[in-house]
Amino acid sequence: MASLLTNTSANVALQNLRSVNRNLAEVQQQISTGKEVSNARDNAAIFAVSSVIESDVKGFESISSSLDLANSSLSVARGAAETVTDLLTDIKGLVVSAQEDNVDRAKIQSDVSNLRDQINSIVESASFNGLNFLKGTGSTDFLSSLDRQSDGSVNASNISVNVQNLESTAGTAVAGAFDGTTTTGVNGGGDAAAQLVANTSVFALDVDSGATFTAGDVYEVNIGGRALSYTVQGGDTHDNVSQGLANAINAANISGVTVAHTAGGAGTDAQLDITNNTGDALAISARASDGNGGGLAALANLDVSTALGANSALADIENLIQVGIDASAEFGSAQNRVDVQSEFVTNLTTALREGIGALVDADLEEASARLQSLQVQQQLGTQALSIANQAPNSILGLFR
């Protein structure tokens, strides 16, 4: 039935043309943006997932910057610690030279002092962006990762780097730490000066019962260059401190050295009897400080101007070199960890970007083929609609 009011063919052609135009607009948008999903209307689920991943990528870019800062800071600290260790080794050579009786110890001491000043200068200048890992105490956290949980929550992970204090500033001596009745040369109320203990002789060290024991104070005995210490805990008494030192000496297992601990009780000093059976004279010293001194605190008192001082310095310098080596190793280990994490973050960021691309990027080869096909369909649809619109004209012939 022919009708002037309803042109079914034209309606069908129009619907097909509209569908082709919509598809053509979609393909053209994909080609212009390069994305199959460029907004939430295109595919809400994929858009939500890709947006979350994109936010993580932004976060990891910030993490890369944090790791670069950590790497640079640790590189400065490690280089400085290695240089300090080299200078301490040079000092050791001077200390060894001072063991001879026919040398000018005053001049050697002058050289030692100059090297010590150089070490202090290096420690002071080993700073990157205001951060110096060779001074003070504490630690610094560098952002290393963002950990997304299955419930959608995000936690930040950090790489923590501890300060390796290489300052030569000594901690404040603890007044009255050791009783001077059985030791000679008590220094500042807190240090028992170095003594040469001959073979089979005993170094008797009294821990004063009248001293004030504060948590964090460090009591240290240096035996032949081995620094053995006990850190005071809350509630400790002189007996606890003396026993702690005895335990540290026994744990060191120094060949030829034995220690006996005698508890003092109320009003009576606790006593450590350190016996030297090594076959040689042994340098022994004791000190107590508030624990705030630098790791190279013994360097400040290194004195080779006398035979006794030179022998004591030989014991101390070995411990100081080990402090420098430990600091260098700690920074090197931390820097390796930062390098590994930095490479991982770079690879992870690349993988995330590739994942986003797989979700939202358009297949341009397919889009190009569809564009050609839809353009042909659009031309045919236009022609079909034009033909369908001419159909009512045939009705006029019926009335001629």
C-alpha positions in Angstrom: 0.0 0.0 0.0 1.3 3.4 -1.0 1.0 6.2 1.5 1.8 9.9 1.7 1.8 9.9 5.5 4.2 6.9 6.1 7.3 6.2 4.1 8.5 3.0 5.6 11.5 2.6 3.2 12.7 6.1 4.1 12.4 5.4 7.8 14.5 2.2 7.4 17.1 4.0 5.4 17.2 6.8 7.9 17.7 4.5 10.8 20.5 2.7 9.0 22.1 6.0 8.1 21.9 7.2 11.7 23.5 3.9 12.9 26.3 4.3 10.3 26.9 7.9 11.4 27.1 6.9 15.0 29.6 4.2 14.3 31.6 6.5 12.1 31.7 9.2 14.8 32.9 6.6 17.2 35.7 5.4 14.9 36.8 9.0 14.2 37.0 9.7 17.9 39.2 6.6 18.4 41.5 7.7 15.6 41.7 11.3 16.9 42.3 10.3 20.6 44.1 7.0 20.0 41.8 5.5 22.7 39.0 3.0 22.5 37.9 4.1 26.0 38.5 7.8 26.4 35.8 8.5 29.0 33.4 6.8 31.3 30.6 6.8 28.7 32.6 4.6 26.4 33.0 1.8 29.0 32.4 2.6 32.6 34.1 -0.5 34.1 37.3 -0.3 31.9 37.5 3.5 32.5 37.3 3.0 36.3 40.1 0.3 36.3 42.3 2.3 34.0 41.9 5.5 36.0 43.0 3.7 39.2 46.1 2.3 37.5 46.9 5.8 36.0 46.8 7.2 39.5 49.2 4.5 40.7 51.5 5.4 37.8 51.6 9.0 38.9 52.4 7.9 42.4 55.3 5.7 41.2 56.7 8.6 39.2 56.9 10.5 42.5 58.5 7.4 44.1 61.2 7.4 41.4 62.1 11.0 42.4 62.3 10.0 46.1 64.6 7.1 45.2 66.8 9.3 43.1 67.1 11.6 46.1 68.0 8.7 48.3 70.6 7.4 45.9 72.3 10.8 45.7 72.3 11.3 49.4 73.7 7.8 50.0 76.3 8.2 47.3 77.6 11.3 49.1 77.5 9.6 52.5 79.3 6.4 51.2 82.0 8.4 49.5 82.6 10.5 52.6 82.7 7.4 54.9 85.2 5.6 52.5 87.4 8.7 52.5 87.2 8.9 56.3 88.2 5.2 56.5 91.2 5.9 54.2 92.3 8.8 56.4 92.0 6.6 59.6 94.2 4.1 57.9 96.8 6.8 57.3 96.5 7.7 61.0 97.1 4.1 61.8 100.4 4.3 59.9 101.4 7.2 62.0 100.4 5.5 65.2 102.5 2.4 64.3 105.5 4.7 63.6 105.0 6.2 67.1 105.6 2.8 68.7 109.4 3.3 68.2 111.4 5.1 70.9 113.7 6.9 68.5 111.1 9.0 66.7 109.8 12.5 67.2 106.4 11.8 68.6 105.5 15.4 68.8 105.7 15.8 65.0 103.8 12.6 64.5 101.1 13.9 66.8 100.9 17.1 64.7 100.3 14.9 61.6 97.7 13.0 63.5 95.9 16.2 64.5 96.0 17.5 60.9 94.4 14.3 59.6 91.8 14.4 62.4 90.9 18.0 61.4 90.5 16.8 57.8 88.2 14.0 58.9 86.1 16.5 60.8 85.9 18.7 57.7 84.8 15.8 55.5 82.1 14.8 58.0 80.8 18.4 58.2 80.6 18.8 54.4 79.1 15.3 53.6 75.6 16.8 53.1 73.2 16.5 50.1 70.2 18.8 50.1 70.7 19.5 53.8 70.8 15.8 54.7 74.0 14.5 56.4 74.1 10.8 57.3 77.5 11.2 59.1 76.2 13.5 61.9 73.8 13.3 64.7 71.4 10.4 65.4 68.2 8.9 64.1 67.2 7.7 60.6 65.6 9.0 57.4 62.8 7.2 55.5 62.7 7.4 51.7 59.4 6.5 50.0 60.0 3.3 48.1 56.6 1.8 47.0 52.9 2.0 47.0 51.2 -1.2 48.0 47.6 -1.6 46.8 45.6 -4.2 48.8 42.8 -6.3 47.5 40.2 -4.1 49.2 41.5 -1.1 47.3 43.4 0.5 50.2 46.9 1.8 49.6 49.9 1.7 52.0 53.2 3.4 51.5 56.5 1.5 52.0 59.8 3.1 52.9 63.5 2.4 52.9 64.9 3.5 56.2 68.6 4.6 56.4 70.2 5.0 59.8 72.7 7.7 60.5 76.3 6.4 61.0 77.7 9.1 63.2 81.4 9.7 62.3 81.8 12.8 64.4 84.8 12.9 66.7 82.8 14.8 69.4 82.9 12.8 72.6 79.7 12.3 74.7 79.5 14.0 78.1 81.4 11.9 80.6 79.3 10.3 83.3 80.5 11.7 86.6 81.6 9.2 89.2 81.1 6.2 86.9 84.2 4.4 88.0 85.8 4.4 91.5 89.4 5.6 91.3 90.6 3.5 94.2 91.7 0.6 92.2 92.5 2.3 88.8 95.0 4.9 88.0 94.5 8.2 86.1 90.8 8.6 86.4 89.8 11.2 83.8 86.9 13.6 84.2 85.2 11.3 86.7 84.0 9.1 83.8 87.0 7.6 82.1 89.7 5.3 83.5 92.7 6.3 81.5 94.4 3.6 79.4 96.8 1.3 81.2 99.3 -1.2 79.9 98.6 -4.4 81.7 101.5 -6.8 81.6 101.1 -10.5 81.0 99.4 -12.3 83.9 98.5 -9.0 85.6 95.0 -7.9 86.5 93.1 -4.7 85.6 90.7 -4.1 88.5 87.8 -1.8 87.5 85.3 -0.7 90.1 81.8 0.4 89.0 80.9 3.0 91.6 77.8 2.2 93.6 77.2 5.9 94.1 77.0 6.8 90.4 73.7 7.8 88.8 72.7 5.3 86.2 70.5 6.8 83.4 69.0 4.8 80.6 71.0 5.4 77.4 74.4 5.9 79.2 77.1 3.9 77.5 79.7 2.1 79.7 82.7 0.9 77.6 85.8 -1.1 78.2 88.4 -1.2 75.4 90.7 -4.2 75.5 93.5 -4.3 72.9 91.5 -2.3 70.4 88.2 -4.2 71.0 85.5 -1.8 72.2 83.0 -3.7 74.4 80.1 -1.8 75.8 76.9 -2.0 77.8 74.0 0.5 77.4 72.2 1.3 80.6 68.6 0.2 80.8 65.9 1.8 82.9 66.2 0.6 86.5 69.8 -0.7 86.2 72.1 -0.6 89.2 75.9 -0.7 89.4 75.7 -4.5 89.7 73.7 -4.7 86.5 76.1 -2.4 84.6 79.2 -4.4 85.8 77.5 -7.7 84.9 76.6 -6.3 81.5 80.2 -5.3 80.8 81.4 -8.7 82.0 78.9 -10.4 79.6 80.1 -8.3 76.7 83.8 -9.1 77.4 83.0 -12.9 77.7 81.0 -12.8 74.5 83.9 -11.2 72.6 86.0 -14.3 73.4 89.3 -12.5 73.3 92.1 -15.1 73.4 94.1 -14.9 76.6 91.7 -12.5 78.4 89.4 -13.5 81.2 87.1 -11.5 83.4 85.6 -12.1 86.8 82.6 -10.1 88.1 82.0 -9.4 91.8 78.7 -7.9 92.7 78.8 -5.1 95.2 75.4 -4.7 96.7 74.2 -1.6 98.5 77.0 0.9 99.3 79.7 -1.4 97.8 81.3 -1.0 94.4 80.9 -3.8 91.8 84.2 -5.0 90.5 85.5 -6.4 87.3 88.9 -8.1 87.4 90.2 -8.4 83.8 93.2 -10.7 83.6 95.8 -10.6 80.8 97.2 -14.0 79.8 98.0 -13.1 76.2 101.7 -13.2 76.7 102.1 -9.5 75.9 101.4 -6.2 77.5 97.8 -5.2 76.8 96.3 -1.7 76.6 93.0 -1.5 78.6 90.8 1.5 79.1 87.3 2.3 80.3 85.0 5.2 79.8 81.4 6.1 80.4 79.4 8.7 78.5 75.8 9.8 78.0 75.7 8.0 74.7 75.5 11.2 72.6 79.1 11.1 71.4 80.1 10.5 67.8 81.3 7.2 66.5 84.8 8.5 66.3 84.8 10.1 69.7 88.0 8.3 70.6 89.8 10.2 67.8 89.5 13.4 69.8 91.8 12.0 72.5 94.2 10.1 70.3 97.6 11.1 71.6 100.9 9.5 70.5 103.2 12.0 72.2 104.0 9.5 74.9 104.8 5.7 74.8 101.7 4.9 76.9 99.6 7.1 74.6 101.0 5.6 71.5 100.3 2.1 72.7 96.7 3.0 73.7 96.3 4.8 70.3 97.2 1.6 68.5 94.3 -0.2 70.3 91.9 2.7 69.6 92.7 3.2 66.0 91.8 -0.4 65.1 88.3 0.2 66.6 88.0 3.5 64.8 88.9 2.0 61.4 86.2 -0.7 62.0 83.7 2.1 62.7 84.5 3.7 59.4 84.3 0.4 57.5 81.0 -0.4 59.1 79.6 2.9 58.1 80.8 2.5 54.5 79.3 -0.9 54.3 76.0 0.2 55.7 75.7 3.0 53.2 76.8 0.8 50.3 74.2 -1.8 51.3 71.5 0.8 51.5 72.5 2.2 48.2 72.3 -1.2 46.5 68.8 -1.6 48.0 67.8 1.7 46.6 69.2 0.8 43.2 67.3 -2.4 43.1 64.0 -0.7 44.2 64.5 2.1 41.7 64.9 -0.4 38.8 61.9 -2.3 40.0 59.8 0.8 40.1 60.8 1.7 36.6 59.9 -1.7 35.3 56.7 -1.7 37.2 55.7 1.7 35.9 56.4 0.5 32.3 54.3 -2.6 32.9 51.4 -0.6 34.3 51.5 1.8 31.3 51.4 -1.2 29.0 48.4 -2.6 31.0 46.5 0.7 30.6 47.3 0.7 26.9 45.9 -2.8 26.6 42.7 -1.7 28.3 42.0 1.6 26.6 44.1 2.1 23.5 42.4 1.8 20.1 43.4 -0.8 17.5 44.3 1.7 14.8 44.6 -0.9 12.1 41.1 -2.1 12.8 39.8 1.5 13.2 41.3 2.3 9.7 39.5 -0.6 8.1 36.2 0.2 9.8 36.6 3.9 8.8 36.8 2.9 5.1 33.9 0.5 5.4 31.7 3.0 7.3 32.4 5.8 4.8 31.2 3.5 2.0 28.1 2.6 4.1 27.5 6.3 4.7 27.5 7.1 1.0 25.3 4.1 0.2 22.9 5.0 3.0 22.6 8.6 1.8 21.8 7.3 -1.7 19.3 4.8 -0.3 17.6 7.5 1.8 17.4 9.7 -1.3 15.8 7.0 -3.4 13.3 6.2 -0.6 12.4 9.9 -0.3 11.5 9.9 -4.0 8.9 7.1 -3.6 5.9 9.4 -2.9 6.5 11.1 -6.2 5.2 8.0 -8.0 1.8 8.5 -6.4 1.3 11.6 -8.4 1.3 9.5 -11.6 -1.8 7.7 -10.3 -3.8 11.0 -10.4 -2.9 12.2 -13.9 
